[in-house]
């Protein structure tokens, strides 16, 4: 999944880690060049093991639904 910036990625990875899902994130080429001059900003791709992907999606979706 792709999120808007590193702070959002860290927040989601923190949620996933509390549920026992190993997580990391990296810059993605979505919107390439958009954040070149501003350091660590721009879209981030959240990485989880393939066997944890569906659980991670469900947790993330639940988090978004819970915001409303």
C-alpha positions as CSV (number, residue, x, y, z in Angstrom):
1,X,0.0,0.0,0.0
2,X,1.2,3.6,-0.7
3,X,0.7,6.5,1.7
4,X,1.4,10.2,1.5
5,X,4.5,10.6,3.6
6,X,7.0,9.0,6.1
7,X,5.0,10.1,9.2
8,X,1.9,8.4,7.9
9,X,4.0,5.3,7.0
10,X,5.5,5.2,10.5
11,X,2.1,5.5,12.1
12,X,0.7,2.6,10.0
13,X,3.8,0.5,10.6
14,X,3.5,1.1,14.3
15,X,-0.1,-0.2,14.2
16,X,1.0,-3.2,12.3
17,X,3.9,-4.0,14.6
18,X,1.6,-3.9,17.7
19,X,-0.4,-6.6,16.0
20,X,2.7,-8.7,15.4
21,X,3.2,-7.9,11.7
22,X,6.7,-6.9,10.7
23,X,6.7,-3.8,8.6
24,X,9.0,-1.3,6.8
25,X,8.5,1.5,4.3
26,X,10.5,3.0,1.5
27,X,10.2,5.8,-1.1
28,X,8.1,4.9,-4.0
29,X,8.3,6.2,-7.6
30,X,4.6,7.2,-7.5
31,X,4.7,10.9,-8.2
32,X,8.4,10.7,-9.1
33,X,10.2,14.0,-8.7
34,X,7.5,15.5,-6.5
35,X,9.6,15.6,-3.4
36,X,13.1,15.7,-4.7
37,X,14.1,19.0,-3.0
38,X,12.4,18.3,0.4
39,X,14.2,15.3,1.9
40,X,12.1,12.5,3.3
41,X,8.7,13.7,2.1
42,X,6.6,12.3,-0.6
43,X,4.8,9.0,-1.1
44,X,6.0,5.9,0.8
45,X,5.3,2.3,0.1
46,X,4.5,0.1,3.1
47,X,6.2,-3.3,3.0
48,X,5.0,-6.4,4.7
49,X,5.6,-10.1,4.1
50,X,3.3,-11.6,1.5
51,X,1.7,-13.9,4.1
52,X,0.8,-10.9,6.2
53,X,-0.5,-8.7,3.4
54,X,-4.3,-9.5,3.8
55,X,-4.1,-9.0,7.6
56,X,-2.2,-5.7,7.2
57,X,-4.8,-4.5,4.7
58,X,-7.7,-5.4,7.1
59,X,-6.0,-3.6,10.0
60,X,-5.3,-0.5,7.9
61,X,-8.9,-0.5,6.5
62,X,-10.3,-0.9,10.1
63,X,-8.1,2.1,11.2
64,X,-9.5,4.2,8.4
65,X,-13.1,3.2,9.1
66,X,-12.5,3.9,12.8
67,X,-11.6,7.5,12.1
68,X,-15.0,8.5,10.9
